[in-house]
Amino acid sequence: MKILLDTNMMLVPHQFGVDIFEFLREYEIITLSSCMEELRKLSKKRGDEGLAARVGLKLLKENRVKTAKTKEKGDKSILNYAVREKCAVATNDKGLIEALKTNHVKIIRLKQKKYLAEE
């Protein structure tokens, strides 16, 4: 099964010390070009958020995560891609989670700042 990584999920390894790739090893992991763009933009910031984004970019490269091109940006691109491709989404974005649930999309999110769980 495919799983689509949202930008905020790519920040989790540095922010919370959770190895998302270990949990997701059974999945075909992908992200969107719009998420990569957002992560690159965040990586230029100073401080912890910028460092988390740089760590996320490095891990994406190390784990050979595929990038799907999209013209849309933001949550709309993630929702539309997940529905169209029938894939799960790994995110912590509350608004996006509600939209995904409405569309019966499988969700993987961080729980108790310690582990990933399917919903």
LINGI-V935972 format. One record per residue. RES is the residue in one small letter. PHI is phi in whole degrees, -180 to 180 (* if undefined). Layout:
{{RES;PHI} {RES;PHI}}
This chain:
{{m;*} {k;-83} {i;-132} {l;-99} {l;-90} {d;-83} {t;-55} {n;-65} {m;-72} {m;-76} {l;-89} {v;-57} {p;-54} {h;-79} {q;-66} {f;-124} {g;69} {v;-99} {d;-82} {i;-65} {f;-72} {e;-66} {f;-65} {l;-95} {r;-59} {e;-81} {y;-100} {e;-89} {i;-90} {i;-137} {t;-140} {l;-102} {s;-59} {s;-68} {c;-70} {m;-63} {e;-61} {e;-64} {l;-65} {r;-62} {k;-63} {l;-64} {s;-66} {k;-84} {k;-76} {r;-86} {g;90} {d;-66} {e;-65} {g;-64} {l;-65} {a;-61} {a;-67} {r;-65} {v;-63} {g;-59} {l;-62} {k;-63} {l;-66} {l;-62} {k;-67} {e;-61} {n;-94} {r;50} {v;-75} {k;-77} {t;-115} {a;-95} {k;-77} {t;-145} {k;-88} {e;-77} {k;-129} {g;72} {d;-60} {k;-60} {s;-66} {i;-67} {l;-60} {n;-63} {y;-65} {a;-62} {v;-68} {r;-64} {e;-94} {k;54} {c;-119} {a;-79} {v;-129} {a;-100} {t;-156} {n;-119} {d;-76} {k;-60} {g;-64} {l;-66} {i;-59} {e;-62} {a;-64} {l;-65} {k;-61} {t;-59} {n;-97} {h;58} {v;-97} {k;-67} {i;-123} {i;-122} {r;-140} {l;-78} {k;-120} {q;51} {k;58} {k;-131} {y;-153} {l;-96} {a;-138} {e;-87} {e;-128}}
